[in-house]
Amino acid sequence: MLSSPEETRKLRFKYLYEVYKLAMEKAEHTSGFDRFRYAVDKYEVGNRLNLNRNRVDNIVEYLYREDLVKIHSMGKSCAFTGYSEITRLNLLT
């Protein structure tokens, strides 16, 4: 099933926000910007959104090119770097 460009854009931001939330869960006792260094399993994030692996790989590749995530562990995990984008979209409230 193909998605419209608007659906794809929304899904990318949903994914980014899930990366953020999962990183925050892992970094519960960390303060400041150190919490954004926590890498999360990219497929775990995809499972939260009911995405298949191919879709996850495409989304993570896009977010990486936009410098919103860093890729770690031979591509199996990613770390959140898009704090300014999340803040700009008012997703922290």
N, C-alpha and C positions, 0 to 999 in steps of 0.2 A: 504494500500500500504506500503510495506516494503522499507526502505531506505538502501542503502549500508552504510557500516561503514564510508566511506569518506563523504557521503552526511550528515549523522548524525553529524559528527564532524563539518562540515561547518555550519550546522544549529545551533548547540550549540553556535558557535562563533558569528554568526549573531544575535542570541538572546541576548547574553552577550553584544554585541555592542549596540543593541537597548536599553537594560537596562541602559547602560552608557549614551546614548544620551538623553533618557527620564529623567534620574536623572539630567543631565546637564540643561535641559530645566526648571526643577523645581527649580534648585539652581542657576539660572541665576545671582543673585545678591550676591552670597556667594563666598568667596575666599578660596583658599587653599584646603586642604583635607577635610574640613568640608562639601564640596559639595557632597562627596561620601556617606554621611550618609542618604541621601534622599531615602526613600523607594518608589517604584513604584508598581502599580497594575500589577501583573504578567500576567494577562489575557489581559490587555491593550497592553502590549508588544507583546503578542501572536497574538492579532488582527492585529497589524501592520505588522506581518509576515504571516498573513492568516493561523495560526495554530489553531487546535482544543484544547480544554482544556486538554484532555488526553496527547497530545503531549507536551503541555506547562508544565504540572505537571512532566512529565518524564525529560524534559530538566532542569527545575529548580532543581529537586532532584539531578541530575548529577552535576550541577554547585555548588550546596550547598556542596555536598560531596568533590568537588575539592576546596572548600573554595573561590569560585569566587563570590558568592552572599550569603547574610544572609537572612533568612526567618523571616518575621514579620507578625503581625496581623492574628494569627492563620493560617498561610500558604497562606494568600491571597495576600500578597505583598512581594517584595524582595528588598534588597538594594545591590548596587554594591560594591564589595570588590576586584574586579579583575584588579585594576589599573596596576599592574606590567604585567599582561598578555596582556592587551590591548596595553600597551607601547611596550612590546616585539614583538608584531605582527604588530607594526607600524600602528595601526588603528586610531590614534589620528590625523593624517594628512589628 
